[in-house]
Amino acid sequence: MGSNSTTTSRRQGTPHGRREPSSAAGREASPGLSIEWLGLRPYGEALALQREAVADRIAGRTPDRLLLLEHPPVVTLGRSTDRANLKLGIEALRGRGIELYEVGRGGDVTYHAPGQLVGYPIVDLDRLGRRDVHEHLRSLEQGLIDALEELGLGSRRIPGWTGVFVDRARSLGRRGGPERKIASIGVGLRRWVTFHGFALNVSLDLSGFESIVPCGLSEVEMTSVSAELAEGSGAPGEMSSKDLDVRVREVVGRRVAARLSG
């Protein structure tokens, strides 16, 4: 699959049961942030790509980058995962065509599948003068909130929980019920270069989340851009999944890049 790019002004993960290598060296780099669409990539391939991208960024061979892609169905376990939040065993997941990986990002368990926009910022926080992982997390959240607001979906942070949630007071549909989470975030860091990132639910089948307790939040309901638009008054919800995915990708890339490089 090809990759398209535009420019604007601790550990990786391994398949369940295996451990992983690490990375490398120097520094220097560019002023802009490259936004690259990589298409549908198997999770293991994306981990190797991130490993290489981080090494290149540390060595100063490449600029800061925002890698945008999708994954085939996969469950990932972050460093803080409580195994009780994995509802199905490895064989049951495989029977449903879902891979399982342990990864070097923060956070608990999550699920990826086609129709979910995944973003991996490979950003040198030291060069930006931002040696603060929490500030990086807040920048990712705000970039996604900016994008969702542009798309007509009120969204917000909830203190104590990382990620982005529907602002039920401004919802296009239901205003009651449990909190609805639309984007998950978990990052890794190597020599102040970031990897891993965010997963925004756009048009995916949300039933895949039934195999886990997403992010360990049993009181939260997972939602998507398409589900929220469908609850609204119409026209945007009539957009095809493919067109919606493309539109969301363009807005998210632009808005997140602005927050990361601003």
LINHUDA-V175908 format. One record per backbone hydrogen bond with DSSP energy under -0.5 kcal/mol. CO is the residue of the C=O (numbers start at 1). NH is the residue of the N-H. If there is no record, write none. Layout:
CO/NH ; CO/NH
This chain:
4/37 ; 6/35 ; 8/33 ; 14/102 ; 15/18 ; 32/64 ; 33/8 ; 34/36 ; 34/66 ; 35/6 ; 36/38 ; 36/68 ; 37/4 ; 39/41 ; 39/70 ; 42/46 ; 43/47 ; 44/48 ; 45/49 ; 46/50 ; 47/51 ; 48/52 ; 49/53 ; 50/54 ; 51/55 ; 52/56 ; 53/57 ; 54/58 ; 55/59 ; 56/61 ; 56/62 ; 57/60 ; 59/27 ; 64/34 ; 65/67 ; 65/122 ; 66/36 ; 66/68 ; 67/120 ; 68/38 ; 69/118 ; 70/41 ; 73/99 ; 74/112 ; 75/101 ; 76/78 ; 76/110 ; 77/103 ; 78/81 ; 81/83 ; 82/85 ; 83/86 ; 85/87 ; 85/213 ; 89/93 ; 90/94 ; 91/95 ; 92/96 ; 93/96 ; 93/98 ; 94/97 ; 97/99 ; 99/75 ; 100/16 ; 101/77 ; 102/14 ; 105/79 ; 107/80 ; 108/78 ; 109/215 ; 110/76 ; 112/74 ; 113/116 ; 115/202 ; 115/203 ; 115/204 ; 116/118 ; 117/200 ; 118/69 ; 119/121 ; 119/198 ; 120/67 ; 121/123 ; 122/65 ; 123/125 ; 123/194 ; 124/128 ; 125/130 ; 126/129 ; 130/132 ; 132/136 ; 133/137 ; 134/138 ; 135/139 ; 136/140 ; 137/141 ; 138/142 ; 139/143 ; 140/144 ; 141/145 ; 142/146 ; 143/147 ; 144/148 ; 145/149 ; 146/150 ; 147/151 ; 148/153 ; 149/152 ; 152/154 ; 154/167 ; 156/165 ; 158/161 ; 161/158 ; 164/182 ; 164/183 ; 165/156 ; 166/168 ; 167/170 ; 168/171 ; 170/154 ; 179/181 ; 179/221 ; 180/166 ; 181/223 ; 182/201 ; 183/164 ; 184/199 ; 186/197 ; 187/106 ; 188/195 ; 190/193 ; 192/125 ; 192/126 ; 192/194 ; 193/190 ; 195/188 ; 196/121 ; 197/186 ; 198/119 ; 199/184 ; 199/201 ; 200/117 ; 200/202 ; 201/225 ; 202/226 ; 204/206 ; 205/208 ; 206/209 ; 207/210 ; 208/211 ; 209/212 ; 211/87 ; 211/88 ; 212/214 ; 213/216 ; 214/217 ; 216/218 ; 217/220 ; 221/181 ; 224/228 ; 225/229 ; 226/230 ; 227/231 ; 229/232 ; 229/234 ; 234/237 ; 234/238 ; 235/238 ; 236/239 ; 240/244 ; 241/245 ; 242/246 ; 243/247 ; 244/248 ; 245/249 ; 246/250 ; 247/251 ; 248/252 ; 249/253 ; 250/254 ; 251/255 ; 252/256 ; 253/257 ; 254/258 ; 255/259 ; 256/260 ; 257/261 ; 258/262
